[in-house]
């Protein structure tokens, strides 16, 4: 990633393989730290669940609850974070094994941040 910061040309080694526009690339990298709780694992609340009049609470209510907090807006920071996590989770759970699958995966991931 190449950008101008305060009039100076900066080049970054984009190891996260995600980019967007403003704010600066370094800001986006630091912002990823705000989303550490997002996980590929299904949350396990059994250690803290207690009985109630409706059953045990708190319990997971739906598929995707592990992604709670993932930005869904079209802002550059929202797109950067969403693209990073969706890309990482896709590569972890369903890595492409050929060019056709890689193109399909890339298209699917890009569709999550498309803004008409």
VMD Tcl script that builds the backbone (N, CA, C; Angstrom):
set m [mol new atoms 348]
animate dup $m
set s [atomselect $m all]
$s set {name element resname resid chain x y z} {
  {N N UNK 1 A 0.861 -1.166 0.000}
  {CA C UNK 1 A 0.000 0.000 0.000}
  {C C UNK 1 A 0.906 1.228 0.000}
  {N N UNK 2 A 0.619 2.147 -0.892}
  {CA C UNK 2 A 1.374 3.396 -0.972}
  {C C UNK 2 A 0.398 4.540 -0.717}
  {N N UNK 3 A 0.758 5.433 0.199}
  {CA C UNK 3 A -0.104 6.565 0.523}
  {C C UNK 3 A 0.743 7.746 0.970}
  {N N UNK 4 A 0.146 8.919 0.889}
  {CA C UNK 4 A 0.785 10.130 1.396}
  {C C UNK 4 A 0.211 10.427 2.777}
  {N N UNK 5 A 1.084 10.577 3.767}
  {CA C UNK 5 A 0.711 10.932 5.132}
  {C C UNK 5 A 1.434 12.237 5.459}
  {N N UNK 6 A 0.663 13.281 5.721}
  {CA C UNK 6 A 1.239 14.599 6.030}
  {C C UNK 6 A 2.271 15.028 4.992}
  {N N UNK 7 A 1.951 14.773 3.719}
  {CA C UNK 7 A 2.822 15.190 2.634}
  {C C UNK 7 A 3.992 14.274 2.346}
  {N N UNK 8 A 4.148 13.217 3.102}
  {CA C UNK 8 A 5.248 12.273 2.893}
  {C C UNK 8 A 4.726 10.975 2.299}
  {N N UNK 9 A 5.457 10.448 1.330}
  {CA C UNK 9 A 5.108 9.181 0.706}
  {C C UNK 9 A 5.464 8.032 1.654}
  {N N UNK 10 A 4.492 7.184 1.939}
  {CA C UNK 10 A 4.711 6.026 2.815}
  {C C UNK 10 A 4.359 4.757 2.040}
  {N N UNK 11 A 5.189 3.739 2.181}
  {CA C UNK 11 A 4.932 2.432 1.584}
  {C C UNK 11 A 4.794 1.419 2.712}
  {N N UNK 12 A 3.752 0.600 2.638}
  {CA C UNK 12 A 3.475 -0.385 3.681}
  {C C UNK 12 A 3.535 -1.800 3.105}
  {N N UNK 13 A 4.042 -2.732 3.870}
  {CA C UNK 13 A 3.980 -4.144 3.518}
  {C C UNK 13 A 2.603 -4.646 3.952}
  {N N UNK 14 A 1.730 -4.864 2.999}
  {CA C UNK 14 A 0.334 -5.207 3.294}
  {C C UNK 14 A 0.176 -6.694 3.597}
  {N N UNK 15 A 0.618 -7.114 4.763}
  {CA C UNK 15 A 0.526 -8.527 5.143}
  {C C UNK 15 A -0.910 -8.966 5.406}
  {N N UNK 16 A -1.817 -8.022 5.698}
  {CA C UNK 16 A -3.218 -8.391 5.939}
  {C C UNK 16 A -3.973 -8.582 4.626}
  {N N UNK 17 A -3.386 -8.122 3.517}
  {CA C UNK 17 A -3.945 -8.288 2.170}
  {C C UNK 17 A -5.347 -7.709 2.023}
  {N N UNK 18 A -5.562 -6.566 2.681}
  {CA C UNK 18 A -6.819 -5.823 2.587}
  {C C UNK 18 A -6.441 -4.354 2.500}
  {N N UNK 19 A -7.196 -3.608 1.699}
  {CA C UNK 19 A -6.958 -2.170 1.658}
  {C C UNK 19 A -8.254 -1.454 1.326}
  {N N UNK 20 A -8.306 -0.200 1.699}
  {CA C UNK 20 A -9.421 0.674 1.373}
  {C C UNK 20 A -8.891 2.100 1.406}
  {N N UNK 21 A -9.780 3.053 1.279}
  {CA C UNK 21 A -9.347 4.444 1.312}
  {C C UNK 21 A -9.306 4.954 2.756}
  {N N UNK 22 A -9.361 6.262 2.929}
  {CA C UNK 22 A -9.202 6.902 4.239}
  {C C UNK 22 A -9.925 6.178 5.354}
  {N N UNK 23 A -9.409 6.275 6.573}
  {CA C UNK 23 A -8.179 6.932 7.011}
  {C C UNK 23 A -6.931 6.141 6.591}
  {N N UNK 24 A -5.809 6.468 7.195}
  {CA C UNK 24 A -4.536 5.870 6.779}
  {C C UNK 24 A -4.512 4.364 7.018}
  {N N UNK 25 A -3.611 3.696 6.297}
  {CA C UNK 25 A -3.482 2.251 6.403}
  {C C UNK 25 A -3.135 1.828 7.832}
  {N N UNK 26 A -2.218 2.544 8.468}
  {CA C UNK 26 A -1.854 2.227 9.855}
  {C C UNK 26 A -3.039 2.317 10.796}
  {N N UNK 27 A -3.919 3.313 10.566}
  {CA C UNK 27 A -5.120 3.448 11.387}
  {C C UNK 27 A -5.997 2.203 11.237}
  {N N UNK 28 A -6.164 1.739 10.009}
  {CA C UNK 28 A -6.984 0.540 9.773}
  {C C UNK 28 A -6.392 -0.685 10.477}
  {N N UNK 29 A -5.065 -0.815 10.427}
  {CA C UNK 29 A -4.428 -1.948 11.108}
  {C C UNK 29 A -4.696 -1.908 12.608}
  {N N UNK 30 A -4.523 -0.741 13.209}
  {CA C UNK 30 A -4.787 -0.630 14.654}
  {C C UNK 30 A -6.257 -0.864 14.973}
  {N N UNK 31 A -7.143 -0.432 14.094}
  {CA C UNK 31 A -8.573 -0.608 14.313}
  {C C UNK 31 A -8.972 -2.086 14.365}
  {N N UNK 32 A -8.238 -2.956 13.690}
  {CA C UNK 32 A -8.539 -4.391 13.753}
  {C C UNK 32 A -8.504 -4.901 15.190}
  {N N UNK 33 A -7.703 -4.272 16.044}
  {CA C UNK 33 A -7.604 -4.685 17.446}
  {C C UNK 33 A -8.922 -4.512 18.199}
  {N N UNK 34 A -9.816 -3.670 17.697}
  {CA C UNK 34 A -11.111 -3.471 18.347}
  {C C UNK 34 A -12.087 -4.617 18.113}
  {N N UNK 35 A -11.710 -5.582 17.273}
  {CA C UNK 35 A -12.629 -6.649 16.898}
  {C C UNK 35 A -12.087 -8.034 17.254}
  {N N UNK 36 A -11.184 -8.095 18.198}
  {CA C UNK 36 A -10.576 -9.355 18.621}
  {C C UNK 36 A -11.606 -10.408 19.047}
  {N N UNK 37 A -12.717 -10.038 19.713}
  {CA C UNK 37 A -13.667 -11.074 20.143}
  {C C UNK 37 A -14.356 -11.826 19.001}
  {N N UNK 38 A -14.325 -11.293 17.778}
  {CA C UNK 38 A -14.941 -11.999 16.660}
  {C C UNK 38 A -14.148 -13.273 16.426}
  {N N UNK 39 A -14.842 -14.380 16.248}
  {CA C UNK 39 A -14.174 -15.673 16.256}
  {C C UNK 39 A -14.795 -16.641 15.257}
  {N N UNK 40 A -14.016 -17.622 14.842}
  {CA C UNK 40 A -14.548 -18.718 14.024}
  {C C UNK 40 A -15.232 -19.764 14.895}
  {N N UNK 41 A -15.007 -19.694 16.182}
  {CA C UNK 41 A -15.568 -20.688 17.101}
  {C C UNK 41 A -16.980 -20.324 17.529}
  {N N UNK 42 A -17.798 -21.342 17.731}
  {CA C UNK 42 A -19.128 -21.158 18.276}
  {C C UNK 42 A -18.971 -20.809 19.749}
  {N N UNK 43 A -19.590 -19.713 20.205}
  {CA C UNK 43 A -19.414 -19.335 21.611}
  {C C UNK 43 A -19.965 -20.399 22.563}
  {N N UNK 44 A -19.272 -20.600 23.658}
  {CA C UNK 44 A -19.724 -21.555 24.673}
  {C C UNK 44 A -20.017 -20.789 25.955}
  {N N UNK 45 A -21.286 -20.640 26.253}
  {CA C UNK 45 A -21.699 -19.914 27.457}
  {C C UNK 45 A -22.121 -20.866 28.576}
  {N N UNK 46 A -21.888 -22.161 28.373}
  {CA C UNK 46 A -22.348 -23.140 29.355}
  {C C UNK 46 A -21.734 -22.943 30.740}
  {N N UNK 47 A -20.550 -22.386 30.817}
  {CA C UNK 47 A -19.888 -22.192 32.114}
  {C C UNK 47 A -20.530 -21.075 32.925}
  {N N UNK 48 A -21.228 -20.155 32.251}
  {CA C UNK 48 A -21.847 -19.043 32.977}
  {C C UNK 48 A -23.367 -19.064 32.920}
  {N N UNK 49 A -23.947 -20.003 32.139}
  {CA C UNK 49 A -25.403 -20.051 31.989}
  {C C UNK 49 A -26.071 -20.427 33.316}
  {N N UNK 50 A -27.218 -19.829 33.537}
  {CA C UNK 50 A -27.999 -20.113 34.744}
  {C C UNK 50 A -29.446 -20.415 34.332}
  {N N UNK 51 A -30.157 -21.205 35.136}
  {CA C UNK 51 A -31.552 -21.481 34.802}
  {C C UNK 51 A -32.419 -20.242 35.009}
  {N N UNK 52 A -33.425 -20.109 34.159}
  {CA C UNK 52 A -34.390 -19.019 34.298}
  {C C UNK 52 A -35.762 -19.550 33.923}
  {N N UNK 53 A -36.770 -18.708 33.964}
  {CA C UNK 53 A -38.122 -19.149 33.625}
  {C C UNK 53 A -38.271 -19.522 32.153}
  {N N UNK 54 A -37.292 -19.128 31.315}
  {CA C UNK 54 A -37.360 -19.510 29.897}
  {C C UNK 54 A -36.304 -20.550 29.543}
  {N N UNK 55 A -35.629 -21.100 30.505}
  {CA C UNK 55 A -34.562 -22.066 30.278}
  {C C UNK 55 A -33.226 -21.447 30.659}
  {N N UNK 56 A -32.169 -22.078 30.212}
  {CA C UNK 56 A -30.830 -21.591 30.539}
  {C C UNK 56 A -30.537 -20.293 29.778}
  {N N UNK 57 A -29.940 -19.332 30.471}
  {CA C UNK 57 A -29.518 -18.071 29.848}
  {C C UNK 57 A -28.155 -17.669 30.396}
  {N N UNK 58 A -27.300 -17.033 29.681}
  {CA C UNK 58 A -27.420 -16.750 28.250}
  {C C UNK 58 A -26.976 -17.961 27.431}
  {N N UNK 59 A -27.628 -18.167 26.314}
  {CA C UNK 59 A -27.245 -19.207 25.365}
  {C C UNK 59 A -27.237 -18.615 23.961}
  {N N UNK 60 A -26.483 -19.226 23.082}
  {CA C UNK 60 A -26.409 -18.773 21.703}
  {C C UNK 60 A -27.787 -18.935 21.074}
  {N N UNK 61 A -28.230 -17.921 20.349}
  {CA C UNK 61 A -29.582 -17.968 19.803}
  {C C UNK 61 A -29.647 -18.263 18.317}
  {N N UNK 62 A -28.520 -18.143 17.612}
  {CA C UNK 62 A -28.601 -18.298 16.174}
  {C C UNK 62 A -27.226 -18.500 15.566}
  {N N UNK 63 A -27.226 -19.050 14.390}
  {CA C UNK 63 A -26.007 -19.186 13.610}
  {C C UNK 63 A -25.448 -17.796 13.322}
  {N N UNK 64 A -24.151 -17.614 13.395}
  {CA C UNK 64 A -23.533 -16.332 13.110}
  {C C UNK 64 A -23.293 -15.471 14.332}
  {N N UNK 65 A -23.724 -15.932 15.500}
  {CA C UNK 65 A -23.563 -15.131 16.716}
  {C C UNK 65 A -22.092 -14.878 17.017}
  {N N UNK 66 A -21.206 -15.748 16.524}
  {CA C UNK 66 A -19.770 -15.556 16.736}
  {C C UNK 66 A -19.230 -14.353 15.962}
  {N N UNK 67 A -20.026 -13.817 15.022}
  {CA C UNK 67 A -19.611 -12.649 14.248}
  {C C UNK 67 A -20.252 -11.368 14.760}
  {N N UNK 68 A -20.928 -11.439 15.889}
  {CA C UNK 68 A -21.561 -10.262 16.466}
  {C C UNK 68 A -20.512 -9.179 16.695}
  {N N UNK 69 A -20.787 -7.999 16.186}
  {CA C UNK 69 A -19.851 -6.893 16.296}
  {C C UNK 69 A -19.104 -6.612 15.003}
  {N N UNK 70 A -19.219 -7.523 14.025}
  {CA C UNK 70 A -18.579 -7.290 12.735}
  {C C UNK 70 A -19.309 -6.159 12.030}
  {N N UNK 71 A -18.598 -5.104 11.619}
  {CA C UNK 71 A -19.273 -3.970 10.993}
  {C C UNK 71 A -20.011 -4.373 9.716}
  {N N UNK 72 A -21.147 -3.750 9.497}
  {CA C UNK 72 A -21.942 -4.024 8.307}
  {C C UNK 72 A -22.168 -2.792 7.462}
  {N N UNK 73 A -21.567 -1.692 7.854}
  {CA C UNK 73 A -21.783 -0.436 7.129}
  {C C UNK 73 A -20.848 -0.338 5.925}
  {N N UNK 74 A -21.049 0.694 5.111}
  {CA C UNK 74 A -20.265 0.877 3.892}
  {C C UNK 74 A -19.105 1.846 4.076}
  {N N UNK 75 A -18.794 2.222 5.317}
  {CA C UNK 75 A -17.668 3.132 5.551}
  {C C UNK 75 A -16.355 2.412 5.250}
  {N N UNK 76 A -15.294 3.153 4.925}
  {CA C UNK 76 A -14.000 2.498 4.708}
  {C C UNK 76 A -13.554 1.638 5.902}
  {N N UNK 77 A -13.662 2.138 7.156}
  {CA C UNK 77 A -13.265 1.269 8.270}
  {C C UNK 77 A -14.130 0.006 8.371}
  {N N UNK 78 A -15.442 0.141 8.141}
  {CA C UNK 78 A -16.328 -1.018 8.197}
  {C C UNK 78 A -15.984 -2.041 7.129}
  {N N UNK 79 A -15.715 -1.565 5.914}
  {CA C UNK 79 A -15.370 -2.472 4.813}
  {C C UNK 79 A -14.035 -3.156 5.068}
  {N N UNK 80 A -13.053 -2.408 5.592}
  {CA C UNK 80 A -11.723 -2.977 5.867}
  {C C UNK 80 A -11.832 -4.112 6.881}
  {N N UNK 81 A -12.506 -3.857 7.987}
  {CA C UNK 81 A -12.631 -4.869 9.046}
  {C C UNK 81 A -13.409 -6.078 8.538}
  {N N UNK 82 A -14.541 -5.832 7.877}
  {CA C UNK 82 A -15.369 -6.938 7.384}
  {C C UNK 82 A -14.593 -7.782 6.374}
  {N N UNK 83 A -13.901 -7.118 5.439}
  {CA C UNK 83 A -13.130 -7.843 4.436}
  {C C UNK 83 A -12.031 -8.678 5.081}
  {N N UNK 84 A -11.332 -8.113 6.071}
  {CA C UNK 84 A -10.268 -8.854 6.736}
  {C C UNK 84 A -10.807 -10.123 7.401}
  {N N UNK 85 A -11.846 -9.978 8.218}
  {CA C UNK 85 A -12.357 -11.137 8.948}
  {C C UNK 85 A -13.001 -12.169 8.031}
  {N N UNK 86 A -13.798 -11.727 7.070}
  {CA C UNK 86 A -14.435 -12.681 6.163}
  {C C UNK 86 A -13.373 -13.417 5.346}
  {N N UNK 87 A -12.364 -12.706 4.881}
  {CA C UNK 87 A -11.275 -13.333 4.117}
  {C C UNK 87 A -10.523 -14.345 4.970}
  {N N UNK 88 A -10.152 -13.948 6.175}
  {CA C UNK 88 A -9.402 -14.855 7.049}
  {C C UNK 88 A -10.217 -16.101 7.400}
  {N N UNK 89 A -11.480 -15.912 7.745}
  {CA C UNK 89 A -12.320 -17.053 8.121}
  {C C UNK 89 A -12.570 -17.966 6.926}
  {N N UNK 90 A -12.772 -17.389 5.742}
  {CA C UNK 90 A -12.987 -18.196 4.541}
  {C C UNK 90 A -11.746 -19.026 4.230}
  {N N UNK 91 A -10.578 -18.416 4.321}
  {CA C UNK 91 A -9.345 -19.152 4.045}
  {C C UNK 91 A -9.078 -20.225 5.096}
  {N N UNK 92 A -9.505 -19.988 6.305}
  {CA C UNK 92 A -9.328 -20.966 7.377}
  {C C UNK 92 A -10.276 -22.151 7.205}
  {N N UNK 93 A -11.535 -21.865 6.885}
  {CA C UNK 93 A -12.558 -22.907 6.833}
  {C C UNK 93 A -12.736 -23.564 5.471}
  {N N UNK 94 A -12.491 -22.837 4.383}
  {CA C UNK 94 A -12.703 -23.372 3.032}
  {C C UNK 94 A -11.639 -22.850 2.080}
  {N N UNK 95 A -10.397 -23.207 2.287}
  {CA C UNK 95 A -9.356 -22.665 1.416}
  {C C UNK 95 A -9.539 -23.150 -0.023}
  {N N UNK 96 A -9.295 -22.262 -0.970}
  {CA C UNK 96 A -9.398 -22.626 -2.383}
  {C C UNK 96 A -8.271 -23.594 -2.737}
  {N N UNK 97 A -8.600 -24.584 -3.536}
  {CA C UNK 97 A -7.587 -25.568 -3.940}
  {C C UNK 97 A -7.266 -25.500 -5.424}
  {N N UNK 98 A -7.968 -24.618 -6.163}
  {CA C UNK 98 A -7.665 -24.429 -7.575}
  {C C UNK 98 A -8.069 -23.009 -7.982}
  {N N UNK 99 A -7.730 -22.633 -9.197}
  {CA C UNK 99 A -7.976 -21.265 -9.663}
  {C C UNK 99 A -9.468 -20.945 -9.685}
  {N N UNK 100 A -10.278 -21.865 -10.128}
  {CA C UNK 100 A -11.728 -21.638 -10.194}
  {C C UNK 100 A -12.312 -21.362 -8.803}
  {N N UNK 101 A -11.910 -22.147 -7.826}
  {CA C UNK 101 A -12.376 -21.934 -6.457}
  {C C UNK 101 A -11.855 -20.615 -5.899}
  {N N UNK 102 A -10.625 -20.255 -6.235}
  {CA C UNK 102 A -10.051 -18.995 -5.749}
  {C C UNK 102 A -10.828 -17.810 -6.311}
  {N N UNK 103 A -11.194 -17.869 -7.585}
  {CA C UNK 103 A -11.973 -16.792 -8.196}
  {C C UNK 103 A -13.354 -16.715 -7.562}
  {N N UNK 104 A -13.980 -17.849 -7.344}
  {CA C UNK 104 A -15.300 -17.878 -6.706}
  {C C UNK 104 A -15.232 -17.327 -5.281}
  {N N UNK 105 A -14.214 -17.717 -4.531}
  {CA C UNK 105 A -14.046 -17.235 -3.156}
  {C C UNK 105 A -13.789 -15.730 -3.143}
  {N N UNK 106 A -12.909 -15.262 -4.022}
  {CA C UNK 106 A -12.608 -13.830 -4.081}
  {C C UNK 106 A -13.860 -13.026 -4.443}
  {N N UNK 107 A -14.631 -13.520 -5.391}
  {CA C UNK 107 A -15.871 -12.827 -5.781}
  {C C UNK 107 A -16.864 -12.787 -4.625}
  {N N UNK 108 A -16.994 -13.873 -3.917}
  {CA C UNK 108 A -17.918 -13.931 -2.780}
  {C C UNK 108 A -17.501 -12.959 -1.678}
  {N N UNK 109 A -16.210 -12.916 -1.393}
  {CA C UNK 109 A -15.709 -12.021 -0.351}
  {C C UNK 109 A -15.903 -10.557 -0.768}
  {N N UNK 110 A -15.591 -10.246 -2.016}
  {CA C UNK 110 A -15.780 -8.874 -2.496}
  {C C UNK 110 A -17.247 -8.456 -2.451}
  {N N UNK 111 A -18.149 -9.386 -2.671}
  {CA C UNK 111 A -19.583 -9.075 -2.600}
  {C C UNK 111 A -20.009 -8.639 -1.209}
  {N N UNK 112 A -19.263 -9.016 -0.166}
  {CA C UNK 112 A -19.639 -8.623 1.199}
  {C C UNK 112 A -19.358 -7.154 1.468}
  {N N UNK 113 A -18.542 -6.523 0.622}
  {CA C UNK 113 A -18.212 -5.114 0.825}
  {C C UNK 113 A -18.650 -4.238 -0.355}
  {N N UNK 114 A -19.363 -4.816 -1.270}
  {CA C UNK 114 A -19.834 -4.052 -2.439}
  {C C UNK 114 A -20.814 -2.957 -1.997}
  {N N UNK 115 A -20.612 -1.776 -2.548}
  {CA C UNK 115 A -21.499 -0.653 -2.257}
  {C C UNK 115 A -21.887 -0.009 -3.580}
  {N N UNK 116 A -23.177 -0.118 -3.971}
  {CA C UNK 116 A -23.578 0.408 -5.267}
  {C C UNK 116 A -23.492 1.933 -5.345}
}
mol reanalyze $m
mol bondsrecalc $m
mol representation Tube
mol addrep $m
